[in-house]
């Protein structure tokens, strides 16, 4: 009787642990999906970044002698901001650890929440760089 009760308790514990593990995996997947959703919003911004970089390079090349110093400085600053935002996206993608499931639940959750914040900052940086270039170059 004690053996049956012990086996039954062990079975209940295993089912309970398995259910908790499944909830944790779902929570991590949900956070990961949010991270990827933000990335997917930011990624298309690389196209206007490259376009504005080319436009700035063209203006700098064609106007070295005719542009005044404040305009040259502004163009260079815009170009630097565009380059930084592009590099931030490339670095973020390169450094993202998609093997977070090898970590403990708490470590994986913390890692994904940090990456969500990081990609949010990259997205905002890209927004600022593109918007600044758009307003100044049109």
RONUKOL-59423 format. One record per residue: x, y, z of N, C-alpha, C in turn. Coordinates in steps of 0.001 Angstrom, whole numbers, plus 524288, in hexadecimal, padded with zeros to 5 digits. Example, Ala and Ser with C-alpha at 12.3 -4.5 7.8 and 13.67 -1.06 7.14 Angstrom:
@n_X->83386 | n_Y->7E9C6 | n_Z->81E78 | ca_X->8300C | ca_Y->7EE6C | ca_Z->81E78 | c_X->83390 | c_Y->7F31C | c_Z->81E78
@n_X->83232 | n_Y->7F736 | n_Z->81BA8 | ca_X->83566 | ca_Y->7FBDC | ca_Z->81BE4 | c_X->83264 | c_Y->8001E | c_Z->81EBE
// end
This chain:
@n_X->8032D | n_Y->7FB61 | n_Z->80000 | ca_X->80000 | ca_Y->80000 | ca_Z->80000 | c_X->8035F | c_Y->804E8 | c_Z->80000
@n_X->80785 | n_Y->804DD | n_Z->8034E | ca_X->80AFC | ca_Y->80957 | ca_Z->8037C | c_X->80DBA | c_Y->80A1E | c_Z->7FE49
@n_X->80F11 | n_Y->805D6 | n_Z->7FBB5 | ca_X->811AA | ca_Y->8062C | ca_Z->7F6A9 | c_X->80E09 | c_Y->80899 | c_Z->7F298
@n_X->80933 | n_Y->80708 | n_Z->7F2A5 | ca_X->80567 | ca_Y->8091D | ca_Z->7EEE7 | c_X->804A9 | c_Y->80EED | c_Z->7EFDB
@n_X->80431 | n_Y->81076 | n_Z->7F4C6 | ca_X->80389 | ca_Y->815F4 | ca_Z->7F62D | c_X->8085B | c_Y->81910 | c_Z->7F49F
@n_X->80CF1 | n_Y->816E4 | n_Z->7F578 | ca_X->811D3 | ca_Y->8197F | ca_Z->7F3FE | c_X->81226 | c_Y->81A32 | c_Z->7EE18
@n_X->810C9 | n_Y->81631 | n_Z->7EB37 | ca_X->810E3 | ca_Y->81670 | ca_Z->7E57F | c_X->80CE6 | c_Y->81A6F | c_Z->7E395
@n_X->80852 | n_Y->81A7E | n_Z->7E5EF | ca_X->80441 | ca_Y->81E3A | ca_Z->7E478 | c_X->8060B | c_Y->823D9 | c_Z->7E580
@n_X->8085D | n_Y->824BF | n_Z->7EA04 | ca_X->80A62 | ca_Y->829FD | ca_Z->7EB59 | c_X->80EB0 | c_Y->82B9D | c_Z->7E795
@n_X->8121D | n_Y->8280C | n_Z->7E66C | ca_X->81657 | ca_Y->82929 | ca_Z->7E2C2 | c_X->81425 | c_Y->82A8C | c_Z->7DD65
@n_X->81034 | n_Y->827BA | n_Z->7DBB2 | ca_X->80DAA | ca_Y->828CF | ca_Z->7D6B0 | c_X->80B33 | c_Y->82E36 | c_Z->7D6A3
@n_X->8088F | n_Y->82F98 | n_Z->7DAD4 | ca_X->80618 | ca_Y->834C7 | ca_Z->7DB3C | c_X->80A40 | c_Y->8390B | c_Z->7DB20
@n_X->80E75 | n_Y->83842 | n_Z->7DDD9 | ca_X->812BC | ca_Y->83C1A | ca_Z->7DDE6 | c_X->81504 | c_Y->83CB3 | c_Z->7D873
@n_X->815D6 | n_Y->8385C | n_Z->7D5C5 | ca_X->81815 | ca_Y->8389A | ca_Z->7D07E | c_X->8146A | c_Y->83B71 | c_Z->7CCBE
@n_X->80F60 | n_Y->83A5B | n_Z->7CD2B | ca_X->80B90 | ca_Y->83D03 | ca_Z->7C9CD | c_X->80B73 | c_Y->842D3 | c_Z->7CB11
@n_X->80B90 | n_Y->84411 | n_Z->7D007 | ca_X->80B82 | ca_Y->84984 | ca_Z->7D1B9 | c_X->8105D | c_Y->84C62 | c_Z->7CFC5
@n_X->814EB | n_Y->84A01 | n_Z->7D043 | ca_X->819CD | ca_Y->84C60 | ca_Z->7CE70 | c_X->819BC | c_Y->84D08 | c_Z->7C88B
@n_X->817A8 | n_Y->84916 | n_Z->7C5D0 | ca_X->81760 | ca_Y->84959 | ca_Z->7C026 | c_X->813D4 | c_Y->84DCD | c_Z->7BE71
@n_X->80F79 | n_Y->84E8A | n_Z->7C135 | ca_X->80BE4 | ca_Y->852D2 | ca_Z->7BFFE | c_X->80E77 | c_Y->8581B | c_Z->7C0E9
@n_X->8116B | n_Y->8588B | n_Z->7C50E | ca_X->8142E | ca_Y->85D73 | ca_Z->7C63B | c_X->8185E | c_Y->85E81 | c_Z->7C21D
@n_X->81B1D | n_Y->85A80 | n_Z->7C08D | ca_X->81F2E | ca_Y->85B02 | ca_Z->7BC89 | c_X->81CC8 | c_Y->85CE5 | c_Z->7B76C
@n_X->8184D | n_Y->85AC0 | n_Z->7B626 | ca_X->815A1 | ca_Y->85C44 | ca_Z->7B153 | c_X->813FA | c_Y->86207 | c_Z->7B196
@n_X->811FB | n_Y->863CD | n_Z->7B610 | ca_X->81083 | ca_Y->8694A | ca_Z->7B6C6 | c_X->81546 | c_Y->86CCF | c_Z->7B621
@n_X->819A4 | n_Y->86B31 | n_Z->7B865 | ca_X->81E70 | ca_Y->86E40 | ca_Z->7B7FA | c_X->8203D | c_Y->86EA4 | c_Z->7B24F
@n_X->82008 | n_Y->86A45 | n_Z->7AF8C | ca_X->82190 | ca_Y->86A4E | ca_Z->7AA07 | c_X->81E02 | c_Y->86DE1 | c_Z->7A6D8
@n_X->818FF | n_Y->86DD1 | n_Z->7A7FB | ca_X->8154E | ca_Y->87139 | ca_Z->7A53C | c_X->81671 | c_Y->876FA | c_Z->7A66C
@n_X->817A6 | n_Y->8781A | n_Z->7AB50 | ca_X->818E2 | ca_Y->87D7B | ca_Z->7ACC8 | c_X->81DCD | c_Y->87F5D | c_Z->7A9FD
@n_X->821C7 | n_Y->87C10 | n_Z->7A9CE | ca_X->82699 | ca_Y->87D84 | ca_Z->7A70F | c_X->8259D | c_Y->87E3C | c_Z->7A13A
@n_X->82284 | n_Y->87AD7 | n_Z->79EF4 | ca_X->8214B | ca_Y->87B5C | ca_Z->79961 | c_X->81E54 | c_Y->88068 | c_Z->7985A
@n_X->81AC9 | n_Y->881C7 | n_Z->79BD2 | ca_X->817C9 | ca_Y->8869A | ca_Z->79B30 | c_X->81B6C | c_Y->88B64 | c_Z->79B51
@n_X->81F15 | n_Y->88B76 | n_Z->79EEF | ca_X->822C8 | ca_Y->88FD5 | ca_Z->79F3D | c_X->82648 | c_Y->88FDD | c_Z->79A68
@n_X->82827 | n_Y->88B4B | n_Z->798DF | ca_X->82B75 | ca_Y->88AEB | ca_Z->7942D | c_X->8287E | c_Y->88CEA | c_Z->78F63
@n_X->82392 | n_Y->88B73 | n_Z->78EE1 | ca_X->82061 | ca_Y->88D48 | ca_Z->78A76 | c_X->81FDA | c_Y->89336 | c_Z->78A8A
@n_X->81F68 | n_Y->8958D | n_Z->78F28 | ca_X->81F24 | ca_Y->89B3F | ca_Z->78F97 | c_X->82449 | c_Y->89DB6 | c_Z->78DC1
@n_X->8289D | n_Y->89B4F | n_Z->78F3D | ca_X->82DC4 | ca_Y->89D35 | ca_Z->78D8F | c_X->82E18 | c_Y->89D13 | c_Z->78799
@n_X->82C94 | n_Y->898C7 | n_Z->78555 | ca_X->82CD5 | ca_Y->89829 | ca_Z->77FA5 | c_X->82904 | c_Y->89BE2 | c_Z->77CEF
@n_X->82477 | n_Y->89CCB | n_Z->77F43 | ca_X->820BF | ca_Y->8A085 | ca_Z->77CFF | c_X->8231D | c_Y->8A600 | c_Z->77CB2
@n_X->825D9 | n_Y->8A798 | n_Z->780C8 | ca_X->82864 | ca_Y->8ACC0 | ca_Z->780C1 | c_X->82CB2 | c_Y->8ACD5 | c_Z->77CA3
@n_X->82FB2 | n_Y->8A8A1 | n_Z->77C5B | ca_X->833BA | ca_Y->8A82F | ca_Z->77854 | c_X->83151 | c_Y->8A8AD | c_Z->772E3
@n_X->82CE6 | n_Y->8A60E | n_Z->77217 | ca_X->82A5A | ca_Y->8A61E | ca_Z->76CF5 | c_X->82842 | c_Y->8AB81 | c_Z->76B86
@n_X->82711 | n_Y->8AEB0 | n_Z->76F61 | ca_X->8257B | ca_Y->8B41C | ca_Z->76E63 | c_X->82A48 | c_Y->8B762 | c_Z->76CFE
@n_X->82E99 | n_Y->8B66A | n_Z->76FA4 | ca_X->8335A | ca_Y->8B98C | ca_Z->76EDF | c_X->8363C | c_Y->8B830 | c_Z->769D4
@n_X->83644 | n_Y->8B34B | n_Z->76873 | ca_X->83976 | ca_Y->8B174 | ca_Z->76411 | c_X->8387D | c_Y->8B458 | c_Z->75EEA
@n_X->833A4 | n_Y->8B55D | n_Z->75D5B | ca_X->832C4 | ca_Y->8B820 | ca_Z->7586B | c_X->834E9 | c_Y->8BDB7 | c_Z->7585F
@n_X->8362D | n_Y->8BFC3 | n_Z->75CE4 | ca_X->83851 | ca_Y->8C511 | ca_Z->75D2D | c_X->83DE0 | c_Y->8C54D | c_Z->75B12
@n_X->8404A | n_Y->8C0CA | n_Z->75A4B | ca_X->84583 | ca_Y->8C0C1 | ca_Z->757FD | c_X->8456D | c_Y->8C2D6 | c_Z->7526A
@n_X->84126 | n_Y->8C1F2 | n_Z->74FA2 | ca_X->840D2 | ca_Y->8C3CC | ca_Z->74A3B | c_X->84122 | c_Y->8C9C3 | c_Z->749E7
@n_X->83DEB | n_Y->8CCBA | n_Z->74CD4 | ca_X->83E91 | ca_Y->8D269 | ca_Z->74C8E | c_X->843C4 | c_Y->8D43C | c_Z->74ED7
@n_X->845DA | n_Y->8D166 | n_Z->7529A | ca_X->84AEE | ca_Y->8D2E6 | ca_Z->754C2 | c_X->84F0B | c_Y->8D2C3 | c_Z->75079
@n_X->84F34 | n_Y->8CE93 | n_Z->74D8C | ca_X->85301 | ca_Y->8CE0D | ca_Z->7494A | c_X->85200 | c_Y->8D236 | c_Z->7451F
@n_X->84D05 | n_Y->8D31D | n_Z->743F1 | ca_X->84BA2 | ca_Y->8D710 | ca_Z->74009 | c_X->84D89 | c_Y->8DC80 | c_Z->741BA
@n_X->84C88 | n_Y->8DDE9 | n_Z->7469E | ca_X->84E2E | ca_Y->8E310 | ca_Z->7487C | c_X->85420 | c_Y->8E377 | c_Z->748E3
@n_X->856B3 | n_Y->8DF42 | n_Z->74A40 | ca_X->85C6C | ca_Y->8DF53 | ca_Z->74A5E | c_X->85E92 | c_Y->8E080 | c_Z->744F4
@n_X->85C61 | n_Y->8DDFC | n_Z->740FF | ca_X->85E28 | ca_Y->8DEDA | ca_Z->73B9D | c_X->85D1E | c_Y->8E47F | c_Z->739F7
@n_X->8589E | n_Y->8E67A | n_Z->73B6A | ca_X->85748 | ca_Y->8EBDC | ca_Z->73A11 | c_X->85AF8 | c_Y->8EFB9 | c_Z->73CBA
@n_X->85C28 | n_Y->8EEBC | n_Z->74195 | ca_X->85FC2 | ca_Y->8F228 | ca_Z->7446F | c_X->86532 | c_Y->8F1E3 | c_Z->74201
@n_X->866FF | n_Y->8ED2E | n_Z->740CB | ca_X->86C26 | ca_Y->8EC96 | ca_Z->73E5B | c_X->86C6C | c_Y->8EF8F | c_Z->73932
@n_X->86838 | n_Y->8EF4D | n_Z->7363B | ca_X->867FE | ca_Y->8F214 | ca_Z->73142 | c_X->86849 | c_Y->8F801 | c_Z->73227
@n_X->86545 | n_Y->8F9EF | n_Z->735E7 | ca_X->86564 | ca_Y->8FF8D | ca_Z->73710 | c_X->86AC5 | c_Y->90141 | c_Z->738FA
@n_X->86D22 | n_Y->8FE07 | n_Z->73C49 | ca_X->87258 | ca_Y->8FF5C | ca_Z->73E41 | c_X->8765B | c_Y->8FF70 | c_Z->739D4
@n_X->87602 | n_Y->8FBA1 | n_Z->7365D | ca_X->879BF | ca_Y->8FB4F | ca_Z->73205 | c_X->87909 | c_Y->8FFD9 | c_Z->72E33
@n_X->8742A | n_Y->90137 | n_Z->72D2D | ca_X->8730C | ca_Y->9054F | ca_Z->72955 | c_X->87377 | c_Y->90AD4 | c_Z->72B91
@n_X->87310 | n_Y->90B44 | n_Z->730B4 | ca_X->872D1 | ca_Y->91084 | ca_Z->732EC | c_X->87742 | c_Y->91205 | c_Z->73683
@n_X->87B91 | n_Y->90F34 | n_Z->73643 | ca_X->87FED | ca_Y->91060 | ca_Z->739C4 | c_X->8818C | c_Y->9161C | c_Z->73989
@n_X->881A7 | n_Y->91857 | n_Z->734DC | ca_X->88366 | ca_Y->91DBD | ca_Z->73446 | c_X->87EFC | c_Y->921AB | c_Z->734DA
@n_X->87A2B | n_Y->91FFE | n_Z->733CF | ca_X->875D4 | ca_Y->923B4 | ca_Z->733C5 | c_X->872A0 | c_Y->923C2 | c_Z->738D0
@n_X->872F8 | n_Y->91FBE | n_Z->73C02 | ca_X->86FE2 | ca_Y->91F8C | ca_Z->740D3 | c_X->872B2 | c_Y->92256 | c_Z->74543
@n_X->86FB5 | n_Y->9251F | n_Z->74867 | ca_X->87215 | ca_Y->927D8 | ca_Z->74CDF | c_X->8732D | c_Y->923E9 | c_Z->7513E
@n_X->8765F | n_Y->92582 | n_Z->754F4 | ca_X->87816 | ca_Y->92206 | ca_Z->7592D | c_X->87380 | c_Y->91FE1 | c_Z->75C5B
@n_X->86FA1 | n_Y->92312 | n_Z->75DE7 | ca_X->86B3C | ca_Y->920CC | ca_Z->760E0 | c_X->8684E | c_Y->91C91 | c_Z->75DCC
@n_X->867C0 | n_Y->91D4F | n_Z->758BB | ca_X->8650F | ca_Y->9195C | ca_Z->75584 | c_X->86857 | c_Y->91468 | c_Z->75527
@n_X->86D6C | n_Y->91501 | n_Z->7545A | ca_X->870E7 | ca_Y->91071 | ca_Z->75436 | c_X->870C1 | c_Y->90D83 | c_Z->75967
@n_X->870F0 | n_Y->91075 | n_Z->75DAB | ca_X->870BD | ca_Y->90E06 | ca_Z->762DC | c_X->86BA6 | c_Y->90B0F | c_Z->763A8
@n_X->86754 | n_Y->90D73 | n_Z->761EB | ca_X->86237 | ca_Y->90AF5 | ca_Z->7627F | c_X->861F0 | c_Y->905EB | c_Z->75F4A
@n_X->863D5 | n_Y->9061C | n_Z->75A84 | ca_X->863D6 | ca_Y->9016F | ca_Z->75730 | c_X->86735 | c_Y->8FD1E | c_Z->7598F
@n_X->86BC3 | n_Y->8FE8F | n_Z->75B77 | ca_X->86F35 | ca_Y->8FAB3 | ca_Z->75DEF | c_X->86CB9 | c_Y->8F862 | c_Z->762D3
@n_X->86A2A | n_Y->8FBAA | n_Z->765F4 | ca_X->86799 | ca_Y->8F9C9 | ca_Z->76AB7 | c_X->86323 | c_Y->8F606 | c_Z->76951
@n_X->8600B | n_Y->8F767 | n_Z->76565 | ca_X->85BD3 | ca_Y->8F3E9 | ca_Z->763B9 | c_X->85E09 | c_Y->8EEB1 | c_Z->761E1
@n_X->86233 | n_Y->8EEFA | n_Z->75ED9 | ca_X->86495 | ca_Y->8EA34 | ca_Z->75CD5 | c_X->8668F | c_Y->8E6C6 | c_Z->76149
@n_X->86906 | n_Y->8E91B | n_Z->7651A | ca_X->86AF8 | ca_Y->8E62E | ca_Z->769A1 | c_X->86676 | c_Y->8E3A0 | c_Z->76C8B
@n_X->86232 | n_Y->8E67F | n_Z->76D5F | ca_X->85DAD | ca_Y->8E44B | ca_Z->77022 | c_X->85B2F | c_Y->8DFCE | c_Z->76D19
@n_X->85AF5 | n_Y->8E056 | n_Z->767FA | ca_X->858ED | ca_Y->8DC14 | ca_Z->764BE | c_X->85C7D | c_Y->8D74B | c_Z->76515
@n_X->8618E | n_Y->8D832 | n_Z->764CC | ca_X->8654E | ca_Y->8D3DC | ca_Z->76536 | c_X->864F7 | c_Y->8D132 | c_Z->76A86
@n_X->86489 | n_Y->8D44D | n_Z->76EAB | ca_X->8642A | ca_Y->8D215 | ca_Z->773F2 | c_X->85F41 | c_Y->8CECA | c_Z->77490
@n_X->85AE8 | n_Y->8D0B3 | n_Z->77274 | ca_X->85613 | ca_Y->8CDB3 | ca_Z->77309 | c_X->8564C | c_Y->8C8A4 | c_Z->76FD7
@n_X->8589B | n_Y->8C8E7 | n_Z->76B36 | ca_X->85946 | ca_Y->8C42F | ca_Z->7680F | c_X->85CD6 | c_Y->8C04C | c_Z->76AE2
@n_X->8611B | n_Y->8C229 | n_Z->76CF6 | ca_X->864D1 | ca_Y->8BED2 | ca_Z->76FC3 | c_X->8624A | c_Y->8BC81 | c_Z->7749F
@n_X->85F16 | n_Y->8BF96 | n_Z->7775E | ca_X->85C79 | ca_Y->8BDA1 | ca_Z->77C12 | c_X->858F6 | c_Y->8B8FF | c_Z->77AB9
@n_X->8562D | n_Y->8B959 | n_Z->7765D | ca_X->852CF | ca_Y->8B507 | ca_Z->774B7 | c_X->85618 | c_Y->8B03D | c_Z->77353
@n_X->85A3F | n_Y->8B10B | n_Z->77061 | ca_X->85D93 | ca_Y->8ACA7 | ca_Z->76ED5 | c_X->86007 | c_Y->8AA0F | c_Z->773AA
@n_X->861E2 | n_Y->8AD3B | n_Z->7774B | ca_X->86433 | ca_Y->8AB1C | ca_Z->77C18 | c_X->8602A | c_Y->8A823 | c_Z->77F51
@n_X->85B79 | n_Y->8AA60 | n_Z->77FBC | ca_X->85769 | ca_Y->8A7C6 | ca_Z->782CC | c_X->85622 | c_Y->8A271 | c_Z->78071
@n_X->8557B | n_Y->8A24B | n_Z->77B53 | ca_X->85431 | ca_Y->89D50 | ca_Z->778C3 | c_X->8589E | c_Y->8995F | c_Z->7796F
@n_X->85D6E | n_Y->89B3D | n_Z->778F5 | ca_X->861ED | ca_Y->897BE | ca_Z->7796F | c_X->8625C | c_Y->8957C | c_Z->77EF3
@n_X->86101 | n_Y->898A3 | n_Z->782DD | ca_X->861C1 | ca_Y->8970A | ca_Z->7884A | c_X->85D12 | c_Y->89447 | c_Z->78AB9
@n_X->85895 | n_Y->89433 | n_Z->78812 | ca_X->853F7 | ca_Y->891BC | ca_Z->78A51 | c_X->854EB | c_Y->88BE3 | c_Z->78B04
@n_X->85409 | n_Y->88A0D | n_Z->78FB5 | ca_X->854A6 | ca_Y->88484 | ca_Z->790F7 | c_X->84F4E | c_Y->881E3 | c_Z->79097
@n_X->84E7B | n_Y->87EFF | n_Z->78C7A | ca_X->8497A | ca_Y->87C4D | ca_Z->78BD9 | c_X->84962 | c_Y->8771A | c_Z->78EC7
@n_X->84DAC | n_Y->875C9 | n_Z->7914C | ca_X->84DFA | ca_Y->870F2 | ca_Z->7945B | c_X->84CE3 | c_Y->87209 | c_Z->79A20
@n_X->8496E | n_Y->875C5 | n_Z->79B27 | ca_X->8481D | ca_Y->87734 | ca_Z->7A082 | c_X->845C4 | c_Y->872AF | c_Z->7A398
@n_X->843C7 | n_Y->86EC7 | n_Z->7A0DE | ca_X->84163 | ca_Y->86A57 | ca_Z->7A390 | c_X->84558 | c_Y->866E8 | c_Z->7A66C
@n_X->84A5E | n_Y->86810 | n_Z->7A5B8 | ca_X->84E5B | ca_Y->86534 | ca_Z->7A8A6 | c_X->84F30 | c_Y->867A2 | c_Z->7AE0E
@n_X->84CC5 | n_Y->86C2E | n_Z->7AEF2 | ca_X->84D37 | ca_Y->86EE7 | ca_Z->7B3F0 | c_X->848D2 | c_Y->86D3A | c_Z->7B794
@n_X->84975 | n_Y->86E74 | n_Z->7BC8F | ca_X->8451D | ca_Y->86D93 | ca_Z->7C030 | c_X->840A0 | c_Y->8712F | c_Z->7BE9E
@n_X->83BFF | n_Y->86FF7 | n_Z->7C072 | ca_X->83774 | ca_Y->87322 | ca_Z->7BF0D | c_X->8384E | c_Y->878D7 | c_Z->7C07A
@n_X->839F5 | n_Y->879D9 | n_Z->7C539 | ca_X->83AAC | ca_Y->87F46 | ca_Z->7C6FE | c_X->83ED9 | c_Y->8821A | c_Z->7C3CA
@n_X->8432A | n_Y->87F79 | n_Z->7C2B8 | ca_X->84753 | ca_Y->881E0 | ca_Z->7BF92 | c_X->84583 | c_Y->882D1 | c_Z->7B9F7
@n_X->842B2 | n_Y->87F16 | n_Z->7B7CD | ca_X->840BB | ca_Y->87FA7 | ca_Z->7B279 | c_X->83CD1 | c_Y->88428 | c_Z->7B230
@n_X->8395E | n_Y->8847D | n_Z->7B5F9 | ca_X->8357D | ca_Y->888AF | ca_Z->7B612 | c_X->8382D | c_Y->88E00 | c_Z->7B680
@n_X->83BE2 | n_Y->88E61 | n_Z->7BA02 | ca_X->83EC5 | ca_Y->89347 | ca_Z->7BAA5 | c_X->841A7 | c_Y->894B0 | c_Z->7B59C
@n_X->84424 | n_Y->890E2 | n_Z->7B335 | ca_X->846FD | ca_Y->891C9 | ca_Z->7AE55 | c_X->8434D | c_Y->893CE | c_Z->7AA18
@n_X->83EDC | n_Y->89143 | n_Z->7A971 | ca_X->83B30 | ca_Y->892D9 | ca_Z->7A55E | c_X->838E6 | c_Y->89840 | c_Z->7A670
@n_X->837CC | n_Y->8996A | n_Z->7AB52 | ca_X->835CC | ca_Y->89EA2 | ca_Z->7AC9C | c_X->839EF | c_Y->8A2D0 | c_Z->7AB88
@n_X->83ED6 | n_Y->8A194 | n_Z->7AC91 | ca_X->84314 | ca_Y->8A53F | ca_Z->7AB52 | c_X->8438C | c_Y->8A5F3 | c_Z->7A56C
@n_X->84311 | n_Y->8A1B4 | n_Z->7A287 | ca_X->84363 | ca_Y->8A216 | ca_Z->79CD7 | c_X->83EB1 | c_Y->8A50C | c_Z->79A96
@n_X->83A40 | n_Y->8A48F | n_Z->79D17 | ca_X->835AB | ca_Y->8A792 | ca_Z->79B72 | c_X->836C8 | c_Y->8AD67 | c_Z->79C25
@n_X->83919 | n_Y->8AECA | n_Z->7A07E | ca_X->83A85 | ca_Y->8B44A | ca_Z->7A16F | c_X->83EB4 | c_Y->8B608 | c_Z->79D8D
@n_X->8428A | n_Y->8B2BE | n_Z->79C93 | ca_X->846BE | ca_Y->8B418 | ca_Z->798EE | c_X->844A7 | c_Y->8B512 | c_Z->7936B
@n_X->84151 | n_Y->8B19E | n_Z->7917B | ca_X->83F5E | ca_Y->8B245 | ca_Z->78C24 | c_X->83B92 | c_Y->8B6E1 | c_Z->78BE3
@n_X->838E0 | n_Y->8B7F7 | n_Z->7902A | ca_X->83586 | ca_Y->8BC9E | ca_Z->7905C | c_X->838E0 | c_Y->8C181 | c_Z->78FCC
@n_X->83D4C | n_Y->8C1A7 | n_Z->79276 | ca_X->840D2 | ca_Y->8C620 | ca_Z->79211 | c_X->8431C | c_Y->8C69D | c_Z->78C8D
@n_X->8447A | n_Y->8C245 | n_Z->78A2B | ca_X->84674 | ca_Y->8C250 | ca_Z->784CD | c_X->8423C | c_Y->8C46A | c_Z->78121
@n_X->83D78 | n_Y->8C296 | n_Z->781D0 | ca_X->8391E | ca_Y->8C45B | ca_Z->77E8F | c_X->83854 | c_Y->8CA40 | c_Z->77F19
@n_X->8387F | n_Y->8CC2D | n_Z->783E4 | ca_X->837D1 | ca_Y->8D1CD | ca_Z->784CA | c_X->83C57 | c_Y->8D4EA | c_Z->78278
@n_X->84108 | n_Y->8D2DD | n_Z->782E5 | ca_X->84598 | ca_Y->8D56D | ca_Z->78098 | c_X->84500 | c_Y->8D5D0 | c_Z->77AAA
@n_X->8432F | n_Y->8D19C | n_Z->7785B | ca_X->84257 | ca_Y->8D195 | ca_Z->772B4 | c_X->83E18 | c_Y->8D57F | c_Z->77133
@n_X->839DF | n_Y->8D5A1 | n_Z->7743F | ca_X->835A8 | ca_Y->8D966 | ca_Z->77340 | c_X->837BA | c_Y->8DF02 | c_Z->77347
@n_X->83AC3 | n_Y->8E04D | n_Z->77745 | ca_X->83CD9 | ca_Y->8E5A3 | ca_Z->777B7 | c_X->84066 | c_Y->8E6F2 | c_Z->77323
@n_X->843DB | n_Y->8E362 | n_Z->771BD | ca_X->8478E | ca_Y->8E45D | ca_Z->76D7B | c_X->844BA | c_Y->8E50C | c_Z->7684D
@n_X->840F4 | n_Y->8E1A9 | n_Z->7673A | ca_X->83E0F | ca_Y->8E1F6 | ca_Z->7624D | c_X->83AC3 | c_Y->8E6E8 | c_Z->7621D
@n_X->83813 | n_Y->8E811 | n_Z->76657 | ca_X->834B0 | ca_Y->8ECB5 | ca_Z->76660 | c_X->837E1 | c_Y->8F1B2 | c_Z->765CC
@n_X->83C4B | n_Y->8F1FD | n_Z->76866 | ca_X->83FA0 | ca_Y->8F699 | ca_Z->767FE | c_X->84198 | c_Y->8F73C | c_Z->7625D
@n_X->8434F | n_Y->8F307 | n_Z->76015 | ca_X->8452C | ca_Y->8F33F | ca_Z->75AA0 | c_X->840B3 | c_Y->8F49D | c_Z->756ED
@n_X->83C31 | n_Y->8F25B | n_Z->757DA | ca_X->837AC | ca_Y->8F365 | ca_Z->7546B | c_X->83648 | c_Y->8F92E | c_Z->7548C
@n_X->8360C | n_Y->8FB7C | n_Z->7591D | ca_X->8348D | ca_Y->900F7 | ca_Z->75978 | c_X->838B2 | c_Y->904A2 | c_Z->75749
@n_X->83D98 | n_Y->90351 | n_Z->757F6 | ca_X->841D6 | ca_Y->906BE | ca_Z->7562D | c_X->84300 | c_Y->90630 | c_Z->7505F
@n_X->84209 | n_Y->9019F | n_Z->74E2A | ca_X->8437D | ca_Y->900B3 | ca_Z->748B9 | c_X->83F10 | c_Y->901DC | c_Z->744E7
@n_X->83A6E | n_Y->902C4 | n_Z->746D9 | ca_X->8361B | ca_Y->903E1 | ca_Z->74336 | c_X->83531 | c_Y->909AB | c_Z->7429C
// end
